[in-house]
Amino acid sequence: MAKPVMATKVQHTSDRPDTSDLIDSDILLNTITAALIAINDNNVIVYSNTAAEQFFKSSAEYMVNKKLRLFLPEDSPAFGLIEQVRTQRSTVSEYGITLETPRIGTNFINIQATPIIEQPGSVALTLQQRSIADKIDRQLTHRGAARSVTAMASMLAHEVKNPLSGIRGAAQLLEQNATEDDQPLTQLIREEADRICDLVDRMGVFSDTGPLKREAVNIHQVLDRVHKLAKNGFGSGLSFINAFDPSLPPVYGNRDQLVQVFLNLVKNAAEAAPKTYGQITLQTTYQQGVRFAVPNVNKHVHLPLQISVIDNGPGIPDDIKPYLFDPFVTSKPQGSGLGLALVAKIIGDHCGVIECESKPNKTTFRVILPMFAEYK
């Protein structure tokens, strides 16, 4: 029989201890989003939290008292970490490990092994899926791209539009005295100047206009409006599915900008979806999520509100996936590549995160936002 790791109680510090403040360790450990298991000196699992049950797709009742090698391949770096911890009696971590088993499939994870001092030879293993770390990396990357476009928009507005106006005016004067053969050339100059000015105006939406005005926003009202606009316009021939969580709390955001974000995402989905059996799903869920350290915000922001726009189109080409939110990157023949860059900027201004998962017949743009209650 495996020797169990003893559960402990955590008591809040106060002048007069109160037994009502005692919190069972299971409650605390089950709030952790990382998979946590404990093994004894024989590599037998003696504890599993809720996240570990989800990660290994097994109940704690099934996992406890079984060898770790039944759940991790024997050549896994985890076993090397465990022996290293037992030798050094200190915490050891390894990052970016690929873990593949028939039960859980392929996962890209970070592992941390910590000795349980009270139980010699026992080790606590924490397995954190890299998706959360990648979200943070992508969040910072998207904001960097948005800042680049903001700087470019400001530069273009000041340095390009003025000389373009002069070029257009000169072409118009030349056209008055030009021969019939030369007039198409002066007209071409005017049209190209107008086209460049139009591009600069479109980029003007990236310019910083001061602090963002935010309030409590019902995201379902935003999505309902976007749905109506799409259904009566560019998405008139498509099937829409609304999968909303009615208990979702308000988003802390700017309503008009959020309408713009989801209108852009739904328009992209409509253009990608098949014309005959195209389908777009708007989905909202509440996730415990993680807290992000956001630049210029002196605290970690909790992002529990998840809004997804899903289409059944052919998917996004692999070669542009890493650069999807960069300016001027697009797979559309007539696209400018500014729509998703603008979306990334607005979501960044909301202290949120946007990510994309795409495969044939299913592309998901997932927006994760803070809730209003966090800012009261």
N, C-alpha and C positions, 0 to 999 in steps of 0.2 A: 504494500500500500504506500502510495506516495506521501511524503511528509508535507502537510499543508503549510502554506505561508499564512501566518496568523494575521487576521484582520485587525486593524487598529481603529481607534476613535480619535477624531480631531475636535478639540475643544477651543471655542473662541476665548481669547484672553479678556478677562474682566476682573474687577476687584473682588466680586463674589461669584464664584462658579455657579452656573445654572445648568442643571442636567438637561433642560430643554434645548440647550445650545449644542448638544452633542450631535455630530453628523457621522453617519455610518460611512466607512471608507468606500464601500461599494458604490454609494451614491456619488461620491466625488470622482472615483475612477471611471464611472460610466458616463460622466459628462465630458471626458477627454475625447477629442475627435480622432486621435491617433490610436491604432491598435496596440493594446498593451497585454502581454502575457508574462507570467512568471513561471520559471522552471526550477526544479530542485537540483541537487548535485548529480542526479542520474539522468538529467535532461528530460524529466517527465514534467508535463504541464500541470501546474497546481492552481493556476488562476488565469482567467480570461475576462476582459471587460467587453462591453457591448460592441465597441468598434472592432475588436478582434473577432467577435462572432461574425460580423458583417464582412470583414476582410477575408476570413478563411471559409466563409459560407458554411459554418458549423456552429451548433449551439455550445455554450460553455459546458453544459452537462456532458456533451459528447467528447469535448476536447480534454477536460480535466482527467488526470490519471492515465493519459496516453503519451507515448514518446513524441518528442518534437519532430523527429524524422518522418513521422506519418503526415506532417503538414508542410514541412520544408524539405527540399531535396538535400541529400546528404552532402553534396558538394557546394552547398550554399555558403557564402561568406559569413553568414550568421553564426555558424558553428565555430569558425575561427575567432570571431569576436568574443564568443562566450568563453572560450579557453583563455583568451587574452585577458579578459576581465577577471577570471578566477586566479590567474597568475599575478596580475598587477594590482588587483583589488581596487580598481578605479574604473570610472566610466569610459567607454570607448565608442566612437561613432564612425560610421562609414556612409558616404553619400553616393547617390546615383547608381544604386544596385538594381540590376534586372533580375526579378524573381518570377520564375515560370513553373507552374504546376498544372496538372490536368484539372484540379479542383477550382483554382482561382484564376487560371489563365496567366497572361503576362502582365506584370506590374513593374513600374519603375519607382523605386522606393529609397528612403533613407532609413537606416537602422541605428538605434542607440541601445547599447547593452550596459546595464548598471548593476553592480553587486548589491545584493540584499544583505547588509552587514549582520543583521540579527539571525540570519539563516546561512551559515557558512556553505559556500558552494552553490547557493541559489542565485539566480540572475533574473532581472527584469528586462524584458525586451520590448522596445517601442518601435513600431514600424509605421512610418509616415509616408503616405503616397505622395509622389513628387508633384501631383497635379496641383496641390495647394501652393507649393513653392513656385511652380511654373506660372500660376496665376499672378503671383506678386511680380515675377520677372516681366510677364507680358504687360501687366498694368503700367510698370515704369516705362517699358518700351513704347507703349501706345501714347503715353503722355509726352515722351520725348519727341515722337513724330508730330504730335499736335503742336508742341511748342515751336518746332521747326517751321510748320506751315504758318503759325501765327506771326513769326518773325518775317517770313517771306511775304505774307499778305501786307504787313505794314510797309515793308520796303517797296513793294510794287505800287502800292497806293500813292506813295510820295515820289518815287523816282521814275515810274513808267508812264502813268496816265497823262502827266503834263506834256512830255514830249510827243506822246501819241496824238494828243489833241492838235499840236502844231503840225504834225505830219498829215493828219486828216484834213486840216484846214488848207494846207498848201496844195494837197491833191485836188481839193475842191476848186481852188482858184485856177490851177492848171487845166482842169477839165473844161472850164469856160472857153478857153482859147485853143484847146487841143483839136487836132484833126479827127475825123471819124475813125481812123485806124488807131489813134492813140487813146481815145476815150475809154475803151475797155481796160487799158492799163491803169488809168487814174481811178477808174471805178474799182478795180481790184485792190489798189492801195487803200481806198476808203473802207472797203468791206473787211480787209484783213485788220485794219486798225480798229474797227468796230468789234471784230471777233476777239482781239486781244483785250480790249477794254471790258468786254463782257466776262472774260475769264478772270480778270482782276477783280471785277465786282463780285463774282461768285466766291472768290477767295477772301473777300472782305469780311465774310461771316466769321472767319477765324480770328479776327482782330480782337484783342482784349478790350472789354468795355467796362472794366471795374468789377467789383465784387458781385457775385451771382446772387440774385434775390431768390431765396428759397422759402418754402412753406410746406405744410402738410398737403400732400397730393394723393388722391385716390387713383392708383395706377390703373384700376379697371375702367374708370371713366376715360382715362387717356387712351387705353386700348380700344374701348368701344368707339371712340371718335375716329381713331385710325382705321378701325374695321369698316365703319360707314363710308369714310372717304375712299378706301380701297375698293369696296364693293360697288360703289357708284362710279368708279373711274377705272384705273389701270388694272384692278383685279376683278372686273365684272364677270369674267368667265370662269373664275376659280371657286373651289370649295373651301370654306373657312370653318375651322373647328376652334371653339373657345373652351379651354380647359383651365378655368380659374379656381383658385382657392378663395372662397368667399370670406374667410376669416383673416385675410391678409391685412396687416396694419398699414397706415398711410406711409408713403415714401416721403423722405425729406428732399424736396427737389423743386425745380421750376417747371410748371405745367407746360408752358408753350415749348420749352426746349425739349422736354420729354416727348411731346407729340411729334416734334421734328425728328428725334432719334428713331422712334418706332415707325414713323411714316417712311423714313429712309430704309429701315431694315425690311419692312413689309414690301416696299416697292422692289427692293433687290430680290426678295423671295418670289414675288409675282413674276419678275422677269426670268427667274431661273426655273420656275415650275413648268411642267408640261402644259401645253395649251388645251389638250383634250381632257386629261384627268388630273390636272394640277390641284394640289391641296396645300393649304397653309394652316399651321396650328399655332395659336397664341396661348401660351401656358404660363401660369404663375404658381409659385410654390414658396413656402417658408423653409429655409434651411438654417440650422444652427451656425454653419459656416465657420469662418475664422475672423480674427481681427487684424486689420492691416495698418501698418504705420504709413501714414499719408504725408507727403511733403506739405509744409506750411500749416499743418494741423497738429497741435500739440497733444495729441492723444491717438490711441489706436481706434480705428473706426470699425464698428461691427457691421457686417454686410449680410443680413439674413434674407433679404428679399430678392428672389430670383425670377426673372421674366425671360421667357424663351420664345424665339420666332423660328419655326421649323418649316422647311419646305421639302417636297419630294422630287426636287430637280436632280440633275446628273451629278451634282457635287462640284467643288471648287478644285481647279487644277493644282496638283501637288507643288508645282514650281512657284506658285504665288502665295501659298498658304502662310509661309513665315512672314510675308511682307504685306499681308492683307490690309492692315490699318495704316500703312505708310501712304503719304500723298502720291498721287499720280500712278498708283498701281491698280490695274483693272484688267479683267478678262473680257469686258464688253467692247465690241468694235467701235462704238460711238461714245464710250464712257470717258470721263475726265479723271477718274480715280480720286475724287475729292469727297465723295459721299461718306465712305467709311472712316476716312480721316477726320471728318467733321463729327461723326458719331463718337469716335474715340475721344476727341477733345471735350465734347459735352459731358460724356460719362466721367471723364477725368475731373472736370470741374465739379461734378457731383460727388467726388470722392468714391466713385464706384469702379467696377471692373467689367470689361467686356471680353468675351472669348468666343472662339468659333470651333466647332467640330464638324467635319464634313466627310461624307463618304457617298458613293452612288445611292441615289434615292432618298437621302436624308442629310440635310445640312441644318445645323442648329446654331443660331447666334444667341448667346446667353448673356444677359445683362444682370449684374448683381449690384444692388443699391442699398444704402443705409435707410433705416426707418426713422420716422419723425420723432418717436418717443425718445430716441437716444439723444436728441438735441434740446429737449424741453428744459 
